[in-house]
Amino acid sequence: MRLRLFDYISFAVAIAVVVAFSVYAYRGGEQGAQVRIQSQSGVYLYPLDGTRRLVVDGPLGSTEILISSGGVTVLDSPCRDKICIAAGKATMSGEWIACLPNRVFLRVEGTDDTPVDAQTF
C-alpha cells in the first residue's frame, strides 16, 4: 500500500486540528475573583483576596476550607477518601472542588461568569 499526496494532507490537517484544540483546552483561564460555597445550609460567596478560614457543616460533620493567595482549598473533611483535600487549590474561574459525601461544593467564579456554560449543551 502506497500513501498518496491526499493522505499526507489529511494527516497534516488532523494533526493541526488536534494541536489547535489542545492549545485551546490547556491555555490559562481567567483568574478567579470569588468562590461559591454550596452546602446544606445554603450558598455563600466569598472574595478570593485576603486570607480566611471557614468551617462548613454537612451531614458527616465539619469541612474546613481555606481561602488564601487567590485560591480555595479544603484543609480537612470528615469524608472517608479525602479526595476533596487531594484536589489541591482551585484558583482559575470554573475550577471546582467537591466533597460529595459531606455535600460541600466549592466553585471559583470570575468577574464575568454566566450561569450557562459550554458543558450544558
Summary of the structure (lengths in Angstrom):
residues: 121
radius of gyration: 20.2
end to end distance: 42.1
largest distance: 66.5
contacts: 315
relative contact order: 0.19
helix: 24%
strand: 36%
